[in-house]
Amino acid sequence: MSDETNPFESLQTQIDDAAAYLDVGDDVIERLKYPERVLEANLTIERDDGELERFTAFRSQFNGDRGPYKGGIRYHPQVSRDEVKALSGWMTYKTAIVDIPLGGGKGGIIIDPDDYSEAELERLTRSFAKELRPLIGEDRDVPAPDVNTGQREMNWIKDTYETLENTTEPGVITGKALDSGGSEGRVEATGRSTVLAAREAFDYLDKDLEGATVAVQGYGNAGWIAAKLIDEMGATVVAASDSSGGIYNADGFDPVAAKDYKNETGSIVGYEESEQKLTNEDVLTLDVDLLIPAALENAIDADLAKDVTADVISEAANGPLTPKADEVLEEKDVFVIPDILANAGGVTVSYFEWVQNRQRFYWSEERVNEELETVIVDAFDALVDTYEEHNLENPRTAAYVVAIQRVADAFSEAGSWP
Ligand code: GLU
């Protein structure tokens, strides 16, 4: 795990790599490398023991040329201004590659939520929602879940916003519980796009997914759902890890039972179907057909990339490969399905949730999954067309070429504003 790679610099490198293939002026590219604005807020809440504690929170609105800013809010000790800026940029190009009418944003609070009670987290979330209130709204900026946040936090934010605004506006936030205006299929959506994209890549590369071996790094919402769905598609999940370590079984294990075990004990390590314990790094370098990094940024740096032996990588996490790792993997002919496509299912179903909220008309899970599949397959086809057209070595660059062009077109077509 590399600590040195600044994710905001990684984003800018990725944009520069694609800019070489684009007919977009340097001045416009410069605009597309920085957030439009970043809110930094200090939130002071009362702990359960009566003491006050201050937390730093951010919301970066990267680009709104194609629609309202869109992106999650994470609670993690590693959150920083630059991390949030990078994540908001990745959101911009993610909504563009899947061609949904939204921009990019991201938020975060520097906190380890495990150290706080539910009541404390509710006070903190409502305090952040109060700070966000002037910036968000269904036509302005629409937050969503991310690392360590979920339906519970989204429901609190919706309630705070609606109470302060004296209105009902469920589309102000996505990833809500079903009874609070959430969408069917939203929880599974990130993992679903990761495996749909992998299926398309295997097909494109003439590889068989049936019987293919898979390793999953990170067993949170994205990772475990990806493991479950890829198993249902006939692949064999042989390894998985979480923050405590990894497990391995050459014949594969039941991903759902492993998740149940994690829910009971706090970790998948020790799960009875595991033949062997692995470290996180072992899981990332295992000789498998498909690797799914589903944890945090910078999981694979250039050094570790030298030992990666998977044929295909589908990035469920945001930014799991450093740009230097990308270079190494490109030389080794590893086909990397970039995060902005592979994990775009989350924001795509958030878009469906927002559409349903605005129409006050709700879809079946079947419809959500079908529409999601169409979006991911179309985006993969657009990536491959550009990959072949420019004879690119790296599918990530192809994704950025498509996405940046779309954002630049929306910006240019809007004309200039004095
Ligand atoms: N946090 C997710 C992501 O990184 C989902 C964002 C959303 O639904 O707006 O894509």
Boltz pocket constraint, residues with backbone or C-beta under 6 A from the ligand:
constraints:
  - pocket:
      binder: B
      contacts: [[A, 70], [A, 71], [A, 72], [A, 73], [A, 94], [A, 142], [A, 143], [A, 144], [A, 145], [A, 146], [A, 147], [A, 174], [A, 175], [A, 318], [A, 343], [A, 344], [A, 346], [A, 347], [A, 348], [A, 350]]
      max_distance: 6.0
